[in-house]
Amino acid sequence: MNAIFDNLKELFNKNGFRLYMIGSASRDYLLNKEIKDYDFVTDATPIEIAKFLDCDLTFSRFGCVKYKLNNKHIDIVTLRRESDYEDNRHPNKIIFIKDINEDYKRRDLTINAIYIDENYKILDVSKQGYEDLKNHKLRFIGDPLKRIKEDPLRILRAKRFALEYNLDIEESVKKILKENEYLLNELNKAKIDEELRKLKAVEESL
């Protein structure tokens, strides 16, 4: 099991909240790989988390707090519902929620929506994420074009995940990714550069 997740889940549970692995943390756990990016979600709001955890609240308005444990950087995000991505990156409206069945709807890929609870039970809300991970398939949740227009950075993220986890991309999805690359020009260059660095790191590790 994972000591960092175990320590934090006990703390959250003690204070009446749930904690789940998500994203790369759950993927790497399921693939028996070393967890490098500690991504967790919770039903506690940032303000509630700050009452029992000494965390960085810089991005609390987006439901995200940052924490460091055993020299590992950890992102903890409140379960939420989002809408109206008018700046092609951030939602205009965020509502904190308690239900992972609602939270997953805002996520981009099925392999990014595999929740693992405090008992290490797999909660695959989309019913496809775990199978897609095992079968090396990249699949968007809902309409791929809509997901990309919400946040064009997902174009680069899809390419990185496909490379890192050896995922097959359907030709129709490849076409959508290619045809909408121009949307990346509307994003903050620093964000693009950060994602390109991650992509390069994956390429160099293979």
C-alpha positions in Angstrom: 0.0 0.0 0.0 1.0 3.7 -0.1 2.3 5.3 3.1 1.5 8.8 2.0 -2.1 8.0 1.0 -2.5 5.9 4.2 -1.4 8.8 6.4 -3.6 11.4 4.8 -6.7 9.2 4.5 -6.5 8.6 8.2 -6.3 12.3 8.9 -9.2 13.1 6.6 -11.4 10.3 8.0 -10.6 11.4 11.5 -12.0 14.8 10.6 -15.1 13.4 9.0 -14.1 13.6 5.3 -13.3 11.2 2.4 -10.1 11.0 0.4 -9.5 9.2 -2.9 -6.6 8.6 -5.2 -7.2 9.9 -8.7 -5.4 10.6 -11.9 -1.8 9.5 -12.2 -1.7 8.3 -8.5 -4.5 5.7 -9.1 -3.1 4.7 -12.6 0.4 4.1 -11.3 -0.9 2.3 -8.2 -3.0 0.0 -10.4 -0.1 -0.7 -12.7 2.3 -1.4 -9.8 4.4 1.6 -10.8 6.1 4.0 -8.5 3.7 6.9 -7.7 5.4 10.1 -8.6 2.5 12.6 -8.8 0.3 12.4 -5.8 -3.2 13.5 -6.9 -6.0 13.1 -4.5 -9.6 14.3 -4.3 -11.8 14.9 -1.3 -15.3 16.0 -0.2 -13.7 18.6 2.1 -13.5 22.2 0.9 -10.1 24.0 1.0 -11.2 26.0 4.0 -12.2 22.8 5.8 -8.9 21.2 4.9 -6.9 24.1 6.2 -8.4 23.6 9.7 -6.5 20.3 10.1 -3.7 20.5 7.5 -1.0 23.1 7.0 -1.4 23.5 3.3 -0.9 26.1 0.5 -4.2 27.8 -0.3 -3.0 29.8 -3.3 -5.4 28.0 -5.7 -8.2 27.4 -3.2 -10.7 29.2 -5.4 -10.3 26.4 -7.9 -10.8 23.9 -5.1 -7.1 22.9 -5.0 -4.7 22.9 -2.1 -1.0 21.9 -2.2 0.7 20.0 0.6 4.1 18.5 1.2 4.7 15.2 3.1 7.9 13.2 3.2 9.4 15.6 0.7 6.6 14.7 -1.8 4.4 17.4 -3.4 0.7 16.5 -3.1 -2.3 18.1 -4.8 -5.6 17.7 -3.1 -8.7 18.9 -5.0 -12.2 19.2 -3.7 -14.9 17.2 -5.6 -16.7 19.7 -7.8 -18.9 20.6 -10.7 -17.7 23.0 -13.4 -19.3 25.0 -16.2 -18.7 27.7 -18.8 -15.0 27.5 -19.9 -15.0 30.9 -21.5 -11.2 31.5 -21.3 -10.4 28.1 -22.8 -8.7 27.0 -19.6 -10.6 27.7 -16.4 -14.3 27.2 -15.6 -16.2 30.4 -14.7 -18.3 28.5 -12.2 -17.3 25.9 -9.6 -19.6 24.2 -7.2 -18.1 22.1 -4.5 -19.9 18.7 -4.1 -19.7 15.5 -2.2 -20.4 12.9 -5.0 -17.7 11.3 -7.2 -20.4 10.4 -9.7 -20.8 14.1 -10.4 -17.1 15.0 -10.1 -16.1 12.5 -12.8 -18.3 14.3 -15.4 -15.9 17.2 -15.5 -12.8 15.0 -16.2 -11.2 14.7 -19.6 -10.2 11.0 -20.0 -11.6 7.8 -18.6 -8.2 6.8 -17.3 -8.2 10.1 -15.3 -11.4 9.2 -13.6 -10.5 6.1 -11.7 -11.1 6.7 -8.0 -9.5 4.6 -5.4 -11.0 4.9 -1.9 -9.6 4.5 1.6 -9.9 0.7 1.4 -8.2 0.6 -1.9 -11.4 -0.2 -3.7 -11.6 0.8 -7.3 -14.5 3.1 -8.1 -14.6 3.3 -11.8 -17.5 5.6 -12.3 -17.3 5.7 -16.1 -17.3 1.9 -16.2 -14.5 2.2 -18.8 -11.4 3.7 -17.2 -9.9 0.6 -15.6 -10.5 -1.4 -18.8 -9.1 1.3 -21.0 -6.0 1.4 -18.9 -5.5 -2.3 -19.1 -6.4 -2.4 -22.8 -4.2 0.6 -23.7 -7.0 2.8 -25.0 -7.3 6.5 -24.8 -10.9 7.6 -24.5 -12.4 11.0 -23.7 -15.4 11.2 -21.3 -18.3 12.5 -23.4 -17.7 14.5 -26.6 -13.9 14.8 -27.4 -14.3 18.1 -29.2 -16.2 19.6 -26.3 -13.6 18.5 -23.9 -10.8 20.0 -25.9 -12.6 23.3 -26.4 -13.1 23.5 -22.7 -9.4 23.2 -22.2 -7.1 22.9 -25.3 -4.2 21.9 -23.0 -5.9 18.5 -23.1 -4.5 18.1 -26.6 -1.0 17.9 -25.3 -2.1 15.9 -22.2 -3.7 13.3 -24.4 -0.5 12.9 -26.4 1.6 12.6 -23.2 -0.7 10.0 -21.7 -0.8 8.0 -24.9 2.9 7.9 -25.0 3.5 7.3 -21.3 0.9 4.5 -21.0 1.1 3.1 -24.6 -2.5 4.0 -25.4 -4.1 3.7 -28.8 -6.0 6.7 -30.1 -8.9 6.2 -32.5 -8.4 7.9 -35.9 -11.5 10.1 -35.4 -10.0 11.4 -32.1 -6.6 11.9 -33.7 -8.3 14.1 -36.3 -10.0 16.2 -33.7 -6.7 16.7 -31.8 -4.9 17.7 -35.0 -7.6 20.0 -36.3 -7.8 21.9 -33.0 -4.1 22.5 -32.3 -4.6 26.1 -33.2 -6.5 26.6 -29.9 -3.3 26.2 -28.0 -2.3 29.6 -29.3 -5.0 31.1 -27.0 -3.4 29.7 -23.8 -0.8 31.0 -21.5 2.6 30.2 -23.0 4.0 29.1 -19.6 1.3 26.5 -19.4 2.2 25.2 -22.9 5.9 25.1 -22.0 5.1 23.2 -18.8 3.1 20.6 -20.6 5.8 20.3 -23.3 8.4 19.7 -20.6 6.3 16.9 -19.2 5.9 15.4 -22.7 9.7 15.6 -23.3 10.4 14.0 -20.0 8.2 11.1 -20.9 9.9 10.7 -24.3 13.3 10.7 -22.7 12.2 8.1 -20.1 11.1 5.6 -22.7 
